[in-house]
Amino acid sequence: MDLVYIRLIAYALSMLAGMIPAAWAGWASYDAVAGTVTVSIEGLAAAAGAGLAMSVGIFKRWGR
C-alpha cells in the first residue's frame, strides 16, 4: 500500500479517535435503540482538537 493511502486512512481515523476522549467525558453518546449519535459542542471541539493534533503529528512525521 502506498504511503499516501496510509496517510489518508490515518487522517480519516483521527477524527474517530478524537471521539474517544469526548465519549469518556460524557460529551458524546450513542443510542442503540434509535441508532443515533449525540455529540455536544464540547465533544465536537474535543474530537476536532484531537483529530487536528493527530493530523499535525502525521504531517510532521511524513511531511508534505
C-alpha positions as CSV (number, residue, x, y, z in Angstrom):
1,M,0.0,0.0,0.0
2,D,1.3,3.4,-0.9
3,L,2.3,5.8,1.9
4,V,-0.3,8.3,0.6
5,Y,-3.2,5.9,1.2
6,I,-1.9,5.1,4.7
7,R,-1.8,8.8,5.5
8,L,-5.3,9.3,4.1
9,I,-6.7,6.5,6.2
10,A,-4.9,7.9,9.3
11,Y,-6.4,11.4,8.7
12,A,-9.9,9.9,8.4
13,L,-9.5,7.8,11.5
14,S,-8.0,10.6,13.6
15,M,-11.4,12.3,14.0
16,L,-12.9,9.0,15.1
17,A,-10.1,8.5,17.6
18,G,-10.7,12.0,18.8
19,M,-14.2,11.0,19.8
20,I,-12.8,8.6,22.5
21,P,-12.0,11.3,25.0
22,A,-15.3,13.0,24.2
23,A,-17.2,9.8,24.9
24,W,-15.3,9.2,28.2
25,A,-16.1,12.8,29.3
26,G,-19.8,12.2,28.5
27,W,-19.9,14.7,25.7
28,A,-20.9,12.1,23.1
29,S,-23.4,9.3,23.4
30,Y,-24.8,6.5,21.2
31,D,-28.4,5.3,21.4
32,A,-28.5,1.8,20.1
33,V,-32.3,1.7,20.1
34,A,-32.7,4.8,17.9
35,G,-29.4,4.3,16.2
36,T,-28.4,7.9,16.8
37,V,-25.2,9.6,17.9
38,T,-25.5,12.7,20.0
39,V,-22.4,15.0,20.3
40,S,-22.3,18.2,22.4
41,I,-20.3,21.3,21.4
42,E,-17.6,20.3,23.8
43,G,-17.4,16.8,22.4
44,L,-17.1,18.2,18.8
45,A,-14.3,20.6,20.0
46,A,-12.5,17.7,21.7
47,A,-12.8,15.5,18.7
48,A,-11.7,18.2,16.3
49,G,-8.7,19.1,18.6
50,A,-7.6,15.5,19.0
51,G,-8.0,15.0,15.2
52,L,-6.0,18.1,14.4
53,A,-3.3,17.1,16.8
54,M,-3.0,13.6,15.2
55,S,-3.1,15.2,11.8
56,V,-0.2,17.5,12.7
57,G,1.7,14.5,14.1
58,I,1.2,12.6,10.8
59,F,2.2,15.7,8.8
60,K,5.3,16.2,11.0
61,R,6.3,12.5,10.6
62,W,5.8,12.2,6.8
63,G,5.8,15.8,5.6
64,R,4.0,17.4,2.7
